Amino acid sequence: MYEDAHEGYDYMKGRFSFRSFKLTGKAKELIIQQHKEGNYVTPYSKFKLDLKRLPFSIKTIEVDNQVTELTHLKVNGNSSLVVDKNFTELHLIGA
């Protein structure tokens, strides 16, 4: 995901944000890793992740190796999760 201020040439001075994501899925877990380049500060602070058709029910959520309360998970047929935009690794562990 690429973002910048949409004007001028500040991106040439490193004022951009480029985020790449790597997903690793297993039978009862999903790992999402994020890598960020650039120093552009985006106007938002969180991501909302819509998790569709996971083959397991989420039992534990770890964000950067810290267990997160399941209260952050909203289940309505599908699951959605709000996380800080600067996470490095999100680990969803199933039952």
N, CA, C and O atoms as a GROMACS GRO file, in nm:
protein
  380
    1MET      N    1   0.086  -0.115   0.000
    1MET     CA    2   0.000   0.000   0.000
    1MET      C    3   0.091   0.122   0.000
    1MET      O    4   0.176   0.136   0.088
    2TYR      N    5   0.074   0.210  -0.097
    2TYR     CA    6   0.157   0.330  -0.110
    2TYR      C    7   0.073   0.454  -0.077
    2TYR      O    8  -0.041   0.465  -0.121
    3GLU      N    9   0.131   0.546   0.000
    3GLU     CA   10   0.062   0.672   0.032
    3GLU      C   11   0.163   0.785   0.036
    3GLU      O   12   0.277   0.766   0.078
    4ASP      N   13   0.119   0.903  -0.007
    4ASP     CA   14   0.196   1.026   0.011
    4ASP      C   15   0.099   1.142   0.016
    4ASP      O   16  -0.023   1.121   0.020
    5ALA      N   17   0.150   1.264   0.014
    5ALA     CA   18   0.066   1.382   0.029
    5ALA      C   19  -0.011   1.417  -0.099
    5ALA      O   20  -0.094   1.508  -0.096
    6HIS      N   21   0.014   1.350  -0.209
    6HIS     CA   22  -0.055   1.371  -0.337
    6HIS      C   23  -0.022   1.504  -0.403
    6HIS      O   24  -0.098   1.550  -0.488
    7GLU      N   25   0.088   1.566  -0.364
    7GLU     CA   26   0.125   1.692  -0.428
    7GLU      C   27   0.276   1.710  -0.419
    7GLU      O   28   0.339   1.666  -0.323
    8GLY      N   29   0.333   1.774  -0.516
    8GLY     CA   30   0.475   1.805  -0.514
    8GLY      C   31   0.564   1.684  -0.529
    8GLY      O   32   0.522   1.577  -0.574
    9TYR      N   33   0.688   1.704  -0.490
    9TYR     CA   34   0.790   1.601  -0.504
    9TYR      C   35   0.849   1.557  -0.370
    9TYR      O   36   0.962   1.509  -0.365
   10ASP      N   37   0.774   1.575  -0.262
   10ASP     CA   38   0.823   1.536  -0.130
   10ASP      C   39   0.854   1.387  -0.122
   10ASP      O   40   0.938   1.346  -0.041
   11TYR      N   41   0.790   1.305  -0.204
   11TYR     CA   42   0.818   1.162  -0.202
   11TYR      C   43   0.965   1.135  -0.234
   11TYR      O   44   1.019   1.033  -0.192
   12MET      N   45   1.029   1.225  -0.309
   12MET     CA   46   1.169   1.207  -0.343
   12MET      C   47   1.260   1.228  -0.221
   12MET      O   48   1.375   1.187  -0.220
   13LYS      N   49   1.205   1.294  -0.118
   13LYS     CA   50   1.279   1.317   0.007
   13LYS      C   51   1.242   1.214   0.113
   13LYS      O   52   1.274   1.231   0.231
   14GLY      N   53   1.174   1.109   0.071
   14GLY     CA   54   1.135   1.004   0.166
   14GLY      C   55   1.002   1.026   0.232
   14GLY      O   56   0.964   0.948   0.320
   15ARG      N   57   0.930   1.129   0.193
   15ARG     CA   58   0.800   1.156   0.255
   15ARG      C   59   0.691   1.078   0.183
   15ARG      O   60   0.606   1.133   0.113
   16PHE      N   61   0.698   0.948   0.202
   16PHE     CA   62   0.597   0.856   0.149
   16PHE      C   63   0.587   0.742   0.249
   16PHE      O   64   0.672   0.728   0.338
   17SER      N   65   0.487   0.664   0.234
   17SER     CA   66   0.468   0.545   0.316
   17SER      C   67   0.440   0.429   0.222
   17SER      O   68   0.346   0.434   0.142
   18PHE      N   69   0.521   0.325   0.232
   18PHE     CA   70   0.498   0.204   0.154
   18PHE      C   71   0.491   0.088   0.250
   18PHE      O   72   0.590   0.053   0.314
   19ARG      N   73   0.375   0.028   0.260
   19ARG     CA   74   0.354  -0.085   0.351
   19ARG      C   75   0.335  -0.212   0.268
   19ARG      O   76   0.257  -0.214   0.173
   20SER      N   77   0.407  -0.316   0.306
   20SER     CA   78   0.386  -0.446   0.242
   20SER      C   79   0.344  -0.545   0.350
   20SER      O   80   0.383  -0.534   0.466
   21PHE      N   81   0.263  -0.640   0.310
   21PHE     CA   82   0.207  -0.737   0.403
   21PHE      C   83   0.236  -0.878   0.355
   21PHE      O   84   0.227  -0.907   0.236
   22LYS      N   85   0.271  -0.965   0.448
   22LYS     CA   86   0.293  -1.106   0.418
   22LYS      C   87   0.198  -1.187   0.504
   22LYS      O   88   0.196  -1.173   0.626
   23LEU      N   89   0.120  -1.272   0.441
   23LEU     CA   90   0.027  -1.358   0.512
   23LEU      C   91   0.077  -1.502   0.509
   23LEU      O   92   0.120  -1.552   0.406
   24THR      N   93   0.070  -1.567   0.625
   24THR     CA   94   0.103  -1.707   0.636
   24THR      C   95  -0.014  -1.776   0.704
   24THR      O   96  -0.048  -1.745   0.818
   25GLY      N   97  -0.076  -1.869   0.634
   25GLY     CA   98  -0.192  -1.938   0.688
   25GLY      C   99  -0.165  -2.083   0.715
   25GLY      O  100  -0.096  -2.151   0.638
   26LYS      N  101  -0.219  -2.130   0.824
   26LYS     CA  102  -0.212  -2.271   0.860
   26LYS      C  103  -0.354  -2.315   0.896
   26LYS      O  104  -0.447  -2.235   0.892
   27ALA      N  105  -0.370  -2.442   0.932
   27ALA     CA  106  -0.504  -2.495   0.959
   27ALA      C  107  -0.577  -2.416   1.068
   27ALA      O  108  -0.697  -2.391   1.055
   28LYS      N  109  -0.507  -2.377   1.174
   28LYS     CA  110  -0.572  -2.308   1.285
   28LYS      C  111  -0.499  -2.182   1.326
   28LYS      O  112  -0.501  -2.144   1.444
   29GLU      N  113  -0.435  -2.116   1.231
   29GLU     CA  114  -0.373  -1.988   1.263
   29GLU      C  115  -0.348  -1.907   1.136
   29GLU      O  116  -0.334  -1.962   1.026
   30LEU      N  117  -0.342  -1.777   1.155
   30LEU     CA  118  -0.311  -1.684   1.047
   30LEU      C  119  -0.213  -1.583   1.102
   30LEU      O  120  -0.236  -1.524   1.208
   31ILE      N  121  -0.103  -1.562   1.031
   31ILE     CA  122  -0.002  -1.464   1.071
   31ILE      C  123   0.005  -1.358   0.962
   31ILE      O  124   0.024  -1.390   0.845
   32ILE      N  125  -0.009  -1.232   1.002
   32ILE     CA  126   0.003  -1.119   0.909
   32ILE      C  127   0.122  -1.036   0.956
   32ILE      O  128   0.123  -0.985   1.068
   33GLN      N  129   0.222  -1.023   0.869
   33GLN     CA  130   0.341  -0.943   0.901
   33GLN      C  131   0.339  -0.818   0.814
   33GLN      O  132   0.302  -0.823   0.697
   34GLN      N  133   0.379  -0.705   0.872
   34GLN     CA  134   0.381  -0.578   0.801
   34GLN      C  135   0.522  -0.519   0.803
   34GLN      O  136   0.590  -0.521   0.906
   35HIS      N  137   0.564  -0.467   0.689
   35HIS     CA  138   0.690  -0.396   0.678
   35HIS      C  139   0.660  -0.259   0.620
   35HIS      O  140   0.585  -0.247   0.523
   36LYS      N  141   0.718  -0.153   0.679
   36LYS     CA  142   0.692  -0.016   0.634
   36LYS      C  143   0.821   0.052   0.594
   36LYS      O  144   0.923   0.041   0.662
   37GLU      N  145   0.816   0.124   0.481
   37GLU     CA  146   0.927   0.208   0.436
   37GLU      C  147   0.878   0.351   0.424
   37GLU      O  148   0.758   0.374   0.406
   38GLY      N  149   0.968   0.446   0.433
   38GLY     CA  150   0.934   0.588   0.419
   38GLY      C  151   0.895   0.649   0.551
   38GLY      O  152   0.875   0.579   0.651
   39ASN      N  153   0.883   0.783   0.552
   39ASN     CA  154   0.853   0.852   0.678
   39ASN      C  155   0.730   0.942   0.670
   39ASN      O  156   0.713   1.030   0.754
   40TYR      N  157   0.645   0.921   0.571
   40TYR     CA  158   0.520   0.997   0.563
   40TYR      C  159   0.427   0.951   0.675
   40TYR      O  160   0.407   0.831   0.694
   41VAL      N  161   0.371   1.047   0.749
   41VAL     CA  162   0.279   1.016   0.858
   41VAL      C  163   0.138   1.023   0.804
   41VAL      O  164   0.091   1.130   0.764
   42THR      N  165   0.070   0.910   0.802
   42THR     CA  166  -0.066   0.904   0.751
   42THR      C  167  -0.163   0.966   0.851
   42THR      O  168  -0.134   0.969   0.971
   43PRO      N  169  -0.278   1.015   0.805
   43PRO     CA  170  -0.371   1.082   0.895
   43PRO      C  171  -0.452   0.989   0.984
   43PRO      O  172  -0.523   1.036   1.073
   44TYR      N  173  -0.444   0.861   0.964
   44TYR     CA  174  -0.519   0.766   1.046
   44TYR      C  175  -0.424   0.693   1.140
   44TYR      O  176  -0.303   0.692   1.118
   45SER      N  177  -0.479   0.632   1.245
   45SER     CA  178  -0.394   0.563   1.342
   45SER      C  179  -0.422   0.414   1.351
   45SER      O  180  -0.345   0.341   1.415
   46LYS      N  181  -0.529   0.366   1.289
   46LYS     CA  182  -0.567   0.226   1.302
   46LYS      C  183  -0.609   0.170   1.167
   46LYS      O  184  -0.648   0.243   1.075
   47PHE      N  185  -0.600   0.036   1.157
   47PHE     CA  186  -0.654  -0.040   1.045
   47PHE      C  187  -0.774  -0.119   1.094
   47PHE      O  188  -0.773  -0.170   1.206
   48LYS      N  189  -0.876  -0.129   1.012
   48LYS     CA  190  -0.984  -0.222   1.039
   48LYS      C  191  -0.966  -0.338   0.942
   48LYS      O  192  -0.969  -0.319   0.820
   49LEU      N  193  -0.948  -0.456   0.996
   49LEU     CA  194  -0.929  -0.575   0.915
   49LEU      C  195  -1.058  -0.656   0.916
   49LEU      O  196  -1.106  -0.694   1.022
   50ASP      N  197  -1.113  -0.682   0.799
   50ASP     CA  198  -1.230  -0.768   0.786
   50ASP      C  199  -1.181  -0.907   0.750
   50ASP      O  200  -1.122  -0.927   0.644
   51LEU      N  201  -1.205  -0.999   0.837
   51LEU     CA  202  -1.156  -1.136   0.822
   51LEU      C  203  -1.271  -1.224   0.776
   51LEU      O  204  -1.363  -1.251   0.852
   52LYS      N  205  -1.267  -1.267   0.653
   52LYS     CA  206  -1.377  -1.343   0.595
   52LYS      C  207  -1.335  -1.487   0.572
   52LYS      O  208  -1.225  -1.515   0.524
   53ARG      N  209  -1.424  -1.576   0.605
   53ARG     CA  210  -1.411  -1.718   0.576
   53ARG      C  211  -1.287  -1.784   0.635
   53ARG      O  212  -1.224  -1.869   0.572
   54LEU      N  213  -1.252  -1.744   0.757
   54LEU     CA  214  -1.143  -1.815   0.826
   54LEU      C  215  -1.189  -1.958   0.854
   54LEU      O  216  -1.305  -1.979   0.889
   55PRO      N  217  -1.102  -2.055   0.839
   55PRO     CA  218  -1.141  -2.194   0.862
   55PRO      C  219  -1.139  -2.234   1.009
   55PRO      O  220  -1.142  -2.354   1.040
   56PHE      N  221  -1.134  -2.138   1.099
   56PHE     CA  222  -1.130  -2.165   1.242
   56PHE      C  223  -1.193  -2.048   1.317
   56PHE      O  224  -1.205  -1.938   1.264
   57SER      N  225  -1.233  -2.075   1.441
   57SER     CA  226  -1.281  -1.970   1.531
   57SER      C  227  -1.160  -1.913   1.604
   57SER      O  228  -1.074  -1.989   1.650
   58ILE      N  229  -1.154  -1.782   1.616
   58ILE     CA  230  -1.039  -1.717   1.679
   58ILE      C  231  -1.047  -1.736   1.831
   58ILE      O  232  -1.147  -1.701   1.893
   59LYS      N  233  -0.941  -1.790   1.887
   59LYS     CA  234  -0.932  -1.812   2.032
   59LYS      C  235  -0.839  -1.709   2.097
   59LYS      O  236  -0.867  -1.661   2.206
   60THR      N  237  -0.727  -1.677   2.028
   60THR     CA  238  -0.627  -1.586   2.082
   60THR      C  239  -0.579  -1.492   1.973
   60THR      O  240  -0.562  -1.532   1.857
   61ILE      N  241  -0.556  -1.366   2.009
   61ILE     CA  242  -0.501  -1.267   1.918
   61ILE      C  243  -0.374  -1.212   1.982
   61ILE      O  244  -0.375  -1.169   2.098
   62GLU      N  245  -0.264  -1.214   1.906
   62GLU     CA  246  -0.140  -1.154   1.953
   62GLU      C  247  -0.100  -1.045   1.855
   62GLU      O  248  -0.098  -1.066   1.734
   63VAL      N  249  -0.069  -0.928   1.908
   63VAL     CA  250  -0.018  -0.817   1.828
   63VAL      C  251   0.122  -0.788   1.878
   63VAL      O  252   0.141  -0.749   1.994
   64ASP      N  253   0.221  -0.807   1.791
   64ASP     CA  254   0.361  -0.789   1.827
   64ASP      C  255   0.397  -0.865   1.955
   64ASP      O  256   0.459  -0.811   2.047
   65ASN      N  257   0.357  -0.992   1.959
   65ASN     CA  258   0.386  -1.086   2.067
   65ASN      C  259   0.319  -1.052   2.200
   65ASN      O  260   0.358  -1.105   2.304
   66GLN      N  261   0.219  -0.966   2.196
   66GLN     CA  262   0.143  -0.933   2.316
   66GLN      C  263  -0.001  -0.982   2.296
   66GLN      O  264  -0.065  -0.948   2.196
   67VAL      N  265  -0.051  -1.062   2.390
   67VAL     CA  266  -0.188  -1.111   2.380
   67VAL      C  267  -0.283  -0.993   2.393
   67VAL      O  268  -0.268  -0.909   2.482
   68THR      N  269  -0.380  -0.987   2.303
   68THR     CA  270  -0.479  -0.879   2.300
   68THR      C  271  -0.614  -0.936   2.339
   68THR      O  272  -0.648  -1.049   2.302
   69GLU      N  273  -0.691  -0.860   2.412
   69GLU     CA  274  -0.823  -0.904   2.454
   69GLU      C  275  -0.912  -0.932   2.333
   69GLU      O  276  -0.908  -0.859   2.234
   70LEU      N  277  -0.990  -1.036   2.342
   70LEU     CA  278  -1.083  -1.070   2.234
   70LEU      C  279  -1.197  -0.969   2.222
   70LEU      O  280  -1.276  -0.976   2.128
   71THR      N  281  -1.207  -0.876   2.316
   71THR     CA  282  -1.311  -0.774   2.307
   71THR      C  283  -1.289  -0.684   2.186
   71THR      O  284  -1.382  -0.617   2.142
   72HIS      N  285  -1.166  -0.682   2.131
   72HIS     CA  286  -1.138  -0.603   2.011
   72HIS      C  287  -1.191  -0.671   1.885
   72HIS      O  288  -1.190  -0.612   1.777
   73LEU      N  289  -1.236  -0.796   1.899
   73LEU     CA  290  -1.285  -0.873   1.786
   73LEU      C  291  -1.437  -0.864   1.782
   73LEU      O  292  -1.504  -0.891   1.882
   74LYS      N  293  -1.490  -0.825   1.667
   74LYS     CA  294  -1.634  -0.818   1.649
   74LYS      C  295  -1.675  -0.931   1.556
   74LYS      O  296  -1.622  -0.944   1.445
   75VAL      N  297  -1.768  -1.012   1.600
   75VAL     CA  298  -1.812  -1.126   1.520
   75VAL      C  299  -1.957  -1.102   1.478
   75VAL      O  300  -2.044  -1.080   1.562
   76ASN      N  301  -1.982  -1.106   1.349
   76ASN     CA  302  -2.116  -1.087   1.296
   76ASN      C  303  -2.132  -1.172   1.169
   76ASN      O  304  -2.172  -1.121   1.064
   77GLY      N  305  -2.102  -1.298   1.180
   77GLY     CA  306  -2.099  -1.384   1.062
   77GLY      C  307  -1.958  -1.386   1.006
   77GLY      O  308  -1.904  -1.493   0.975
   78ASN      N  309  -1.898  -1.270   0.994
   78ASN     CA  310  -1.756  -1.256   0.964
   78ASN      C  311  -1.694  -1.192   1.087
   78ASN      O  312  -1.765  -1.156   1.181
   79SER      N  313  -1.565  -1.178   1.087
   79SER     CA  314  -1.498  -1.116   1.200
   79SER      C  315  -1.427  -0.991   1.153
   79SER      O  316  -1.374  -0.987   1.042
   80SER      N  317  -1.425  -0.889   1.237
   80SER     CA  318  -1.347  -0.769   1.207
   80SER      C  319  -1.265  -0.734   1.330
   80SER      O  320  -1.304  -0.761   1.443
   81LEU      N  321  -1.151  -0.674   1.304
   81LEU     CA  322  -1.055  -0.645   1.409
   81LEU      C  323  -0.994  -0.509   1.381
   81LEU      O  324  -0.957  -0.481   1.267
   82VAL      N  325  -0.983  -0.424   1.483
   82VAL     CA  326  -0.918  -0.294   1.469
   82VAL      C  327  -0.783  -0.302   1.539
   82VAL      O  328  -0.774  -0.337   1.657
   83VAL      N  329  -0.676  -0.269   1.464
   83VAL     CA  330  -0.540  -0.275   1.519
   83VAL      C  331  -0.466  -0.146   1.488
   83VAL      O  332  -0.500  -0.074   1.394
   84ASP      N  333  -0.365  -0.117   1.568
   84ASP     CA  334  -0.279  -0.001   1.544
   84ASP      C  335  -0.211  -0.016   1.408
   84ASP      O  336  -0.168  -0.126   1.373
   85LYS      N  337  -0.202   0.092   1.333
   85LYS     CA  338  -0.146   0.086   1.197
   85LYS      C  339   0.002   0.048   1.195
   85LYS      O  340   0.053   0.007   1.090
   86ASN      N  341   0.070   0.060   1.306
   86ASN     CA  342   0.214   0.032   1.310
   86ASN      C  343   0.249  -0.106   1.361
   86ASN      O  344   0.363  -0.130   1.401
   87PHE      N  345   0.153  -0.199   1.361
   87PHE     CA  346   0.185  -0.334   1.406
   87PHE      C  347   0.290  -0.395   1.313
   87PHE      O  348   0.298  -0.361   1.195
   88THR      N  349   0.369  -0.485   1.368
   88THR     CA  350   0.467  -0.559   1.291
   88THR      C  351   0.418  -0.699   1.259
   88THR      O  352   0.435  -0.748   1.147
   89GLU      N  353   0.356  -0.764   1.361
   89GLU     CA  354   0.305  -0.898   1.338
   89GLU      C  355   0.174  -0.917   1.412
   89GLU      O  356   0.163  -0.886   1.531
   90LEU      N  357   0.076  -0.967   1.341
   90LEU     CA  358  -0.055  -0.999   1.396
   90LEU      C  359  -0.071  -1.150   1.383
   90LEU      O  360  -0.057  -1.206   1.275
   91HIS      N  361  -0.101  -1.215   1.497
   91HIS     CA  362  -0.110  -1.360   1.499
   91HIS      C  363  -0.248  -1.398   1.551
   91HIS      O  364  -0.281  -1.371   1.667
   92LEU      N  365  -0.329  -1.462   1.466
   92LEU     CA  366  -0.461  -1.510   1.503
   92LEU      C  367  -0.453  -1.660   1.522
   92LEU      O  368  -0.415  -1.733   1.430
   93ILE      N  369  -0.488  -1.705   1.642
   93ILE     CA  370  -0.477  -1.846   1.675
   93ILE      C  371  -0.616  -1.902   1.696
   93ILE      O  372  -0.697  -1.844   1.770
   94GLY      N  373  -0.645  -2.014   1.632
   94GLY     CA  374  -0.779  -2.072   1.636
   94GLY      C  375  -0.794  -2.184   1.735
   94GLY      O  376  -0.698  -2.235   1.792
   95ALA      N  377  -0.921  -2.218   1.752
   95ALA     CA  378  -0.957  -2.330   1.842
   95ALA      C  379  -0.980  -2.455   1.761
   95ALA      O  380  -1.011  -2.560   1.817
   0.00000   0.00000   0.00000
